Amino acid sequence: MKNYAQSDYSLNKNAKGIIYRFADQIVEITLEDYLRENPNKTPVDFAELKALSDSDYYETDRADYRQTWKNTSLNTLDEDEMLVFSAPSVEEELIDQREQAEAYAKMQTSAAFALDKLTDVQRRRYLMYHVRGLTMRQIADKEGVLHSKIQNSLDAAEKKIKKFLADA
C-alpha cells in the first residue's frame, strides 16, 4: 500500500490481503485476520474470497475506464467548444421555457383562427384526416361520398390555412 492514488484494483491485486478503501483510510484484511475472525474457514476460502475481490475490483476498474476514457480536460477546449459543453444558466432556461410557452400559445391561437376560416365540412374533414388520422377513403366511406370529394375538400382547406398563416 505504497501509493494512495493507485486504483483500488491495483492496490488489491498487489496486496497479500484484501483491500477496502474508505473515505479516510485504507484497510487490509490479511489471511491471519480472516482466519481469526472466521475460525471455521480455511486458507482456501480466503484465496477464493481474494480472487473474487480481485475480479470485482477489475470489473469496476474496466467499467470506470469505459465510462471516462473520452473525458477531455477543460483547459484544452477553445471558447466555442466550452459553450457546447457548458450547461445553460437557470435564468436562460426559464427565459427559453417562457418563450417556448408563448410561441406555443401563439401557434394554438393561429391554428384556431385558421380552422375558423374553413367551412364546417372542410373543418370536419380536415380534423378527421389530420387529428384523428383517418384516411381519405375512411372519411369518404363514413360520409358516404366519393374519395375525390374528400381530396378536393382537404386541398381547399389546406390552401385556406396556408393563405391565412401567410397573411398573419
N, C-alpha and C positions, 0 to 999 in steps of 0.2 A: 504494500500500500504506500508506494513512494510518492506518486503524483495524484493529488486530489482531483485534478482536471481530467484524468483519464476517464474513458467511458465506463459505465457500470459493467458492461460485458468484459472489457479488458481487465478491470480490477478483479472480477470474479474468476475469470479464466486463469489468470496468473497467480491467484492466491491458492494456498493449500486448503483453506476452508471456504465457507460460503459467505459472500459479502452482502451486507444490507446497507444501503446508503440512506441516511435520514437527512433532514434539512440542516442539522447542525453537527452531524458526526457520521462516521462510517464504522460499522460493527462487523467483525469477522467471527463467525461461528466455526470453531475448529472441530476436528474429529473427537478430541477429548471432551470438549464442551457438549457435543451432541450425545456422546455415549453416557456422560454423566447425567444429563437431563432425561435420557431415554434408555434406561438400563436393559430393556428388553430388545433393543436394536443392535445391529452388528455393523462392522465397518463396511460391509457390502451395501447395507441400507443407506449409509452415509454417502457412499460413492454414487449410488443411484440418484440420491437427492442432489448431489453436487452436479451430476450430469444433467439432470432436469433443470437445475438453476442456470447452468451454462447455456443450455438450449433456450430457455426463456429469455435470458439477457441478450442472446444472439438475435432472436426474432425481434425483440424490442429495438435493438440497435439497427437492424435492417429496415424496420418499419420507419424509424426516425430518419434514416438516410433517404429512403424513397420519398418521404414527405418533404424533406428540406434540401435536397441536392440542387434544386433550381434557385434557391434563395440568392438574392443579389444584395450587395451592400448598397445602402442608400447613397453613400459617398461617390459611387461610380455612375450614378444617374444624372443626366442633364435636367434642366428645368422642365422641359416638355414631358419627359418620362416621369418626373416626380408628380406632375399633375395627374397622369394616368393612374399612378399607384396610391395617390392620396385620397382620403375619404372626404366627401363634402362636409361642410360645417352644418350644424343643426339649423342655423338660420337659412342657409342655402336650400336645405331640404324642405323646410317649411314654406319658403317662397315658391319653390318648384311645385309642391303639393297644392298650394293655393292657386297658382297659375294653371295647373292641370285641371283643378276643380272648376275654375272659371271657364276654361276652354271647353270642358265637357258640358257645362251648363249652357254655354252659348251654342254648342253643337246641338244639344237637345232642343233648344228653343228654335233654332233654324230648321231642324228636321220637322218639328211640329208645324211650323208655319208653311214649310214646303208641302207637307201632307195636306194641309188645309186648302192648298191651291188645286188639288186633284178633285175630280168628280167623285161621288160616292162609290161608283162602280170601280173606277181606277184605284181609289184608295183601298177598297176591299181586296181587289185582286193583287195589288202591289204588296200589301201586308201578308196575304196568304203566301205569296211567292217568296218574298224576302225575309219575313219574320218567322212564319210557320214552316217554311222550307218545302212547301208543296211544289210539285212540278206543274208545268203549264197544262199537261194532259189531265192531271188530277183536278186542277181547278176547273178545266173545261167540263170534265165529267160531273163534277159537283154542281156546276151551274147549268148543265145541260146545253152548252153552246159549243161551237166549233173551236178547235185549238187555235185557229188563226185569229179569232176574236180576242182570245186571251193575249196572244202575241202582240196584236195591234194595240190593245189597251195598255199593256206593260210598256211598250215602246213610247206611247204618248205620255204616260205617267213619268217615265224617266226623262223625257225631253222637258217636261214642265219643271221637274225638280232641278235639273241641271240649269235651266234658264233662271229659275228663282235664286239658286245659290250663286250663280254668276253675277246676278244683279245685286245681291245682298252685300 
